[in-house]
Amino acid sequence: MKRCLAGVILLVLAGCAAHSGGDLDSPDSPVARYDWDPADGGDAALMEGVLELRDGCLYVVGTGESAGLATVPVLPRALTAWDAEAEVLTYAGRDYAMGDAVSAGGGWGPPGEGMTIPEACEPDAWGEVMHVQDVDLEPYAG
């Protein structure tokens, strides 16, 4: 009985570990990521657009006044998971498919130390990426 219970506990833990980041940290992950703690606060710049996977990099592509501008969102590891097979981003427990509208606060800046930026990702024309510092990616309902 103890052996069976131990096996069940291991299976549950393995399932949680597999889901926690999914394919986020695999060598071919298209998701730029870093460590950020919501308790540290964040910057107030706004990024809005739709998720798009381009040549092995996840971008947020602007709409409206910023139509077509592609931004590399650098997402907090603790809130982010990636499912490579389904091409689905999970952020703060919610799934986002390619083409879904997203919005997040944070700050623009050059890629920095402690960030994992996939080789396929190109910073914007100013050499910057968006450091996402928000607890969700829900579009602003304004």
Contacts in CASP RR format, 6 or more apart in sequence:
PFRMAT RR
TARGET T0000
AUTHOR 0000-0000-0000
METHOD contacts of the structure
MODEL  1
MKRCLAGVILLVLAGCAAHSGGDLDSPDSPVARYDWDPADGGDAALMEGV
LELRDGCLYVVGTGESAGLATVPVLPRALTAWDAEAEVLTYAGRDYAMGD
AVSAGGGWGPPGEGMTIPEACEPDAWGEVMHVQDVDLEPYAG
19 81 0 8 1.000
20 81 0 8 1.000
21 77 0 8 1.000
21 80 0 8 1.000
21 81 0 8 1.000
21 82 0 8 1.000
21 90 0 8 1.000
22 81 0 8 1.000
22 82 0 8 1.000
22 83 0 8 1.000
23 29 0 8 1.000
23 82 0 8 1.000
23 83 0 8 1.000
23 84 0 8 1.000
24 31 0 8 1.000
24 33 0 8 1.000
24 77 0 8 1.000
24 80 0 8 1.000
24 81 0 8 1.000
24 82 0 8 1.000
25 33 0 8 1.000
25 77 0 8 1.000
25 116 0 8 1.000
26 84 0 8 1.000
28 56 0 8 1.000
28 84 0 8 1.000
28 118 0 8 1.000
29 82 0 8 1.000
29 84 0 8 1.000
29 118 0 8 1.000
30 53 0 8 1.000
30 56 0 8 1.000
30 57 0 8 1.000
30 58 0 8 1.000
30 82 0 8 1.000
30 118 0 8 1.000
30 120 0 8 1.000
30 121 0 8 1.000
31 58 0 8 1.000
31 75 0 8 1.000
31 80 0 8 1.000
31 82 0 8 1.000
31 89 0 8 1.000
31 118 0 8 1.000
32 57 0 8 1.000
32 58 0 8 1.000
32 72 0 8 1.000
32 73 0 8 1.000
32 74 0 8 1.000
32 75 0 8 1.000
32 111 0 8 1.000
32 115 0 8 1.000
32 116 0 8 1.000
32 117 0 8 1.000
32 118 0 8 1.000
32 121 0 8 1.000
32 129 0 8 1.000
33 74 0 8 1.000
33 75 0 8 1.000
33 76 0 8 1.000
33 77 0 8 1.000
33 80 0 8 1.000
33 115 0 8 1.000
33 116 0 8 1.000
34 74 0 8 1.000
34 75 0 8 1.000
34 76 0 8 1.000
34 77 0 8 1.000
34 112 0 8 1.000
34 114 0 8 1.000
34 115 0 8 1.000
34 116 0 8 1.000
34 131 0 8 1.000
35 76 0 8 1.000
35 77 0 8 1.000
35 78 0 8 1.000
35 114 0 8 1.000
36 76 0 8 1.000
36 77 0 8 1.000
36 78 0 8 1.000
36 131 0 8 1.000
36 132 0 8 1.000
36 133 0 8 1.000
37 78 0 8 1.000
38 76 0 8 1.000
38 133 0 8 1.000
38 135 0 8 1.000
41 133 0 8 1.000
42 105 0 8 1.000
42 106 0 8 1.000
42 107 0 8 1.000
42 133 0 8 1.000
43 105 0 8 1.000
43 106 0 8 1.000
43 107 0 8 1.000
43 131 0 8 1.000
43 133 0 8 1.000
44 105 0 8 1.000
44 106 0 8 1.000
44 107 0 8 1.000
45 105 0 8 1.000
45 106 0 8 1.000
45 107 0 8 1.000
45 108 0 8 1.000
45 130 0 8 1.000
46 103 0 8 1.000
46 104 0 8 1.000
46 105 0 8 1.000
46 106 0 8 1.000
46 140 0 8 1.000
47 60 0 8 1.000
47 71 0 8 1.000
47 73 0 8 1.000
47 102 0 8 1.000
47 103 0 8 1.000
47 104 0 8 1.000
47 105 0 8 1.000
47 106 0 8 1.000
47 130 0 8 1.000
47 132 0 8 1.000
48 60 0 8 1.000
48 62 0 8 1.000
48 63 0 8 1.000
48 66 0 8 1.000
48 101 0 8 1.000
48 102 0 8 1.000
48 103 0 8 1.000
48 139 0 8 1.000
48 140 0 8 1.000
49 60 0 8 1.000
49 61 0 8 1.000
49 62 0 8 1.000
49 63 0 8 1.000
49 66 0 8 1.000
49 101 0 8 1.000
49 102 0 8 1.000
49 103 0 8 1.000
50 60 0 8 1.000
50 61 0 8 1.000
50 62 0 8 1.000
50 63 0 8 1.000
50 99 0 8 1.000
50 100 0 8 1.000
50 101 0 8 1.000
50 102 0 8 1.000
51 58 0 8 1.000
51 59 0 8 1.000
51 60 0 8 1.000
51 61 0 8 1.000
51 89 0 8 1.000
51 96 0 8 1.000
51 97 0 8 1.000
51 98 0 8 1.000
51 99 0 8 1.000
51 100 0 8 1.000
51 102 0 8 1.000
52 58 0 8 1.000
52 59 0 8 1.000
52 60 0 8 1.000
52 61 0 8 1.000
52 70 0 8 1.000
52 98 0 8 1.000
52 99 0 8 1.000
53 59 0 8 1.000
53 87 0 8 1.000
53 98 0 8 1.000
54 70 0 8 1.000
54 120 0 8 1.000
55 120 0 8 1.000
56 118 0 8 1.000
56 120 0 8 1.000
56 121 0 8 1.000
57 72 0 8 1.000
57 118 0 8 1.000
57 120 0 8 1.000
57 121 0 8 1.000
57 122 0 8 1.000
58 72 0 8 1.000
58 73 0 8 1.000
58 82 0 8 1.000
58 89 0 8 1.000
58 121 0 8 1.000
59 70 0 8 1.000
59 71 0 8 1.000
59 72 0 8 1.000
59 73 0 8 1.000
59 121 0 8 1.000
60 70 0 8 1.000
60 71 0 8 1.000
60 73 0 8 1.000
60 102 0 8 1.000
60 130 0 8 1.000
61 68 0 8 1.000
61 69 0 8 1.000
61 70 0 8 1.000
61 71 0 8 1.000
62 68 0 8 1.000
62 69 0 8 1.000
62 70 0 8 1.000
62 71 0 8 1.000
63 101 0 8 1.000
69 124 0 8 1.000
70 122 0 8 1.000
70 124 0 8 1.000
71 124 0 8 1.000
71 129 0 8 1.000
71 130 0 8 1.000
72 117 0 8 1.000
72 121 0 8 1.000
72 122 0 8 1.000
72 123 0 8 1.000
72 124 0 8 1.000
72 129 0 8 1.000
72 130 0 8 1.000
73 102 0 8 1.000
73 104 0 8 1.000
73 129 0 8 1.000
73 130 0 8 1.000
73 132 0 8 1.000
74 111 0 8 1.000
74 115 0 8 1.000
74 117 0 8 1.000
74 129 0 8 1.000
74 130 0 8 1.000
74 131 0 8 1.000
74 132 0 8 1.000
75 91 0 8 1.000
75 132 0 8 1.000
76 132 0 8 1.000
76 133 0 8 1.000
79 91 0 8 1.000
79 92 0 8 1.000
79 93 0 8 1.000
79 135 0 8 1.000
80 89 0 8 1.000
80 90 0 8 1.000
80 91 0 8 1.000
81 89 0 8 1.000
81 90 0 8 1.000
81 91 0 8 1.000
81 93 0 8 1.000
82 88 0 8 1.000
82 89 0 8 1.000
82 90 0 8 1.000
83 89 0 8 1.000
83 90 0 8 1.000
87 97 0 8 1.000
87 98 0 8 1.000
88 95 0 8 1.000
88 96 0 8 1.000
88 97 0 8 1.000
89 95 0 8 1.000
89 96 0 8 1.000
90 96 0 8 1.000
91 136 0 8 1.000
91 137 0 8 1.000
92 135 0 8 1.000
92 136 0 8 1.000
92 137 0 8 1.000
94 136 0 8 1.000
94 137 0 8 1.000
94 138 0 8 1.000
96 102 0 8 1.000
96 137 0 8 1.000
101 139 0 8 1.000
102 137 0 8 1.000
102 138 0 8 1.000
102 139 0 8 1.000
103 137 0 8 1.000
103 138 0 8 1.000
103 139 0 8 1.000
103 140 0 8 1.000
104 130 0 8 1.000
104 132 0 8 1.000
104 133 0 8 1.000
104 134 0 8 1.000
104 136 0 8 1.000
104 137 0 8 1.000
105 132 0 8 1.000
105 133 0 8 1.000
105 134 0 8 1.000
106 130 0 8 1.000
106 131 0 8 1.000
106 132 0 8 1.000
106 133 0 8 1.000
106 134 0 8 1.000
107 130 0 8 1.000
107 131 0 8 1.000
107 133 0 8 1.000
108 124 0 8 1.000
108 126 0 8 1.000
108 128 0 8 1.000
108 129 0 8 1.000
108 130 0 8 1.000
108 131 0 8 1.000
109 127 0 8 1.000
109 128 0 8 1.000
109 129 0 8 1.000
109 130 0 8 1.000
109 131 0 8 1.000
110 123 0 8 1.000
110 127 0 8 1.000
110 128 0 8 1.000
110 129 0 8 1.000
111 117 0 8 1.000
111 123 0 8 1.000
111 129 0 8 1.000
115 129 0 8 1.000
115 131 0 8 1.000
117 129 0 8 1.000
121 129 0 8 1.000
123 129 0 8 1.000
END
